[in-house]
Amino acid sequence: MLFANLLDAVGASDGAATLNITALNDYAIEIPIEDARNLLTMLALKTDGKYMWVRDKGPLWPVYPRHIN
């Protein structure tokens, strides 16, 4: 799922600067909203066609495109 689509679906504020993501183990990251909307950044639900389990770093995983340095 593209973060841009998710942000639109939840009605994220146009004035927001960052997307805060917190894992089940309380690890947290911030993704700039500009990246989330413009770089095809996505939230992965599956790997190799299979849903990810918590023990395998699931159930969701933020992914940046490979061409970003």
C-alpha positions in Angstrom: 0.0 0.0 0.0 1.4 3.4 -0.9 1.8 5.8 2.0 0.2 8.5 -0.2 -3.0 6.5 -0.5 -3.0 5.7 3.2 -2.6 9.3 4.1 -5.4 10.3 1.8 -7.7 7.5 3.2 -7.2 8.6 6.8 -7.5 12.3 6.0 -4.0 13.3 7.0 -3.5 17.0 7.5 -2.0 18.9 4.5 0.1 20.8 7.1 1.7 17.7 8.6 5.5 17.5 8.3 6.3 14.0 9.4 4.7 10.5 9.6 5.6 8.9 12.9 5.7 5.1 12.9 6.1 3.0 16.1 6.8 -0.7 16.1 5.4 -3.2 18.6 8.8 -3.1 20.4 8.5 0.7 20.6 11.2 1.3 18.0 10.1 4.5 16.3 11.0 6.4 13.1 9.8 9.6 11.4 9.2 9.7 7.6 8.9 13.1 6.1 5.4 13.6 4.6 7.0 14.8 1.4 8.7 11.4 1.0 5.5 9.5 1.9 3.6 11.5 -0.7 6.1 11.8 -3.5 8.6 8.9 -3.5 6.4 5.9 -3.9 7.1 5.0 -0.3 5.0 2.1 0.8 3.7 0.1 3.7 4.3 -3.6 2.9 1.9 -6.2 4.2 3.5 -9.2 2.4 6.9 -10.5 1.5 7.2 -13.0 -1.4 3.4 -13.0 -1.6 2.9 -14.1 2.0 1.6 -12.0 4.9 4.4 -11.1 7.4 4.1 -12.4 11.0 5.3 -10.4 14.0 8.2 -12.8 14.5 9.3 -12.0 10.9 9.2 -8.2 11.4 5.6 -7.9 10.5 2.7 -7.4 10.3 3.7 -4.1 8.4 7.0 -2.8 7.1 7.7 0.7 5.7 9.6 0.5 2.4 11.5 3.2 0.5 12.1 2.8 -3.2 15.6 1.4 -4.0 16.6 4.3 -6.3 16.6 6.7 -3.3 20.1 7.5 -2.0 
